[in-house]
C-alpha cells in the first residue's frame, strides 16, 4: 500500500505533463499538417534538428532563449524539405518522411563532429530554460491542478497556449478553414481561387515549427545538452497520439497525456521497484501502450478525406 501511494500521487501527474509536452507539441503540429492533406511521419527528424540547433545556439550565445528561437526555426526550415518533396515534386508522403528522419540523424552526427569533435553528446549549455520554472501566484496553490498546470517551465506554458491557438486557428480563422479544406475538398478550395499548394506548404511548415519547439524542450528545458537519438521515438508516438486523438488538436493533447502518463508510470515503477522484473520491461511499456491505443482507436477516427492524396492526381481524376 505504501508503494502504491508513493507512485500514484501529485508527482506522477506533474511528471505526466512534463513528459507529454514534446509529444503534445509534435502531435498538434502534425494535426495541422495532416488537416492540410500532407501525411507527416517526419516529426522525429524535425525534433532532432530543433533539439540540436537549440543547444548549439544556446551554447555559443549563453542564452537559452536564443536557443529556443533557433530550435523552432530549425524545425521549420527542415520541414520545408518535406513540403517541397511532397507538394512541389509529388513524392510519396511516407517515403519523404522516412528519408527526412534518416537524413536528420546523419546531418546531426556530422555537425556534432564539426562543432564538438565527437559524436554522441554535446557539452552542457551554461543555463537551460528549466531553471525558469514559474509558479503563478494563487493558482499554483490549488491542490493537484496547481502543481500540474500552474507551476511549470516556459515551453510547457507555451504548449497550453499553442493547443488553444491551434483550436481557434483551425475552427475560427479564414486561413485555418482554407487549410482544412485543402485536406478535405482541395478541388472545391481551388474553385474559390485559393491555392491548395500554399495551404499545404503552410500546414507542413507549422508542423515543423511545433516539432522544432518540441525538440528545443528536450534539449534546453528538460536537459541542458543534446544527445544523439534523444527524441527516443517521441516523433512516432506523436503520430500515434494524433491518430488516437482523431486528427484533432484537443484529442491529440489528451492522447499525448496518456502516453506521457505511461512513460511517467514506468519510470516511477523502476524507481520504487514495485515488481521484481527487469528494467527493460518497464522501458518498453510506453511503446506497448502506443500500439494498444492505436489498434483500439484507429478504427474510430477518420483522417481528412484527401490526406496523403497528391493534388495533381486528384485534379486529373476530378
Protein Blocks (a to p, Z undefined) as FASTA:
>chain_A
ZZmmmmmcfklmmmmmmmmmmmmmmmmmmmmmmmnopacfklmmmmmmmmmmmmmmmmmn
opaklmmmmmmmmmmmmmmmmmmmmmmnopafklmmmmmmmmmmmmmmmmmmmmnopahi
acddfbdfklmcccdehjlmpghjlmmmmoccfklmmmmmmmmmmmmmmmmmmklmmmmm
mmmmmmlmmmnopafklmmmmmmmmmmmmmmmmmmmmmmmmpccdcehklnommmmmmmm
mmmnoopaklmmmmmmmmmmmmmmmmmmmmnomaacdfklmmmmmmmmmmmmmmmmmmmp
ccdfkgoiafklmmmmZZ
